[in-house]
Amino acid sequence: MVKSGTLILHTAARILMPLQLLFSVFLLLRGHDEPGGGFIAGLVAAGAFTLYLFAFGVSATREVLRMVDARDLIGMGLLLGMISVFPAWFMDQPFLTAQWWEIPGIDFKASSPLIFDVGVYLAVLGSVLAMVMTLMEVDKDEP
């Protein structure tokens, strides 16, 4: 499994990756009312996977992502971004007007901006991963 990098990089990647992913979710969820949001959260998550990729290689990173391809993340993100505009339309309000829904039993309000932010998160994560993985695979093929 270990193909590149050093012992320090391997250890750091194993420790920092989950922390970075957790921080990216924090940035995503607080981003509507405070600094953060889908774009920066997607970049932080992509940074976590890129660190793991530099330490263990492309094939190990694909195993961590399981059966999700980076291009699928881009498509899902764009789909969620498009879906987020329809709730206002169905409520006979101006296009892109934010809609809020309370979830019973927990202190959390879902919203159409959150759906949009999750779409941006997935699109940014997929784009950066696709670029970095492609560059790593091309670099590997060089003599």
Secondary structure, DSSP 8 states (H G I E B T S, - for coil): ---SS-HHHHHHHHHHHHHHHHHHHHHHHHTTTSS--HHHHHHHHHHHHHHHHHHH-HHHHHHHTTT--HHHHHHHHHHHHHHTTHHHHHTT--TT---EEE-TTSS-EEEHHHHHHHHHHHHHHHHHHHHHHHHHHHHHH--
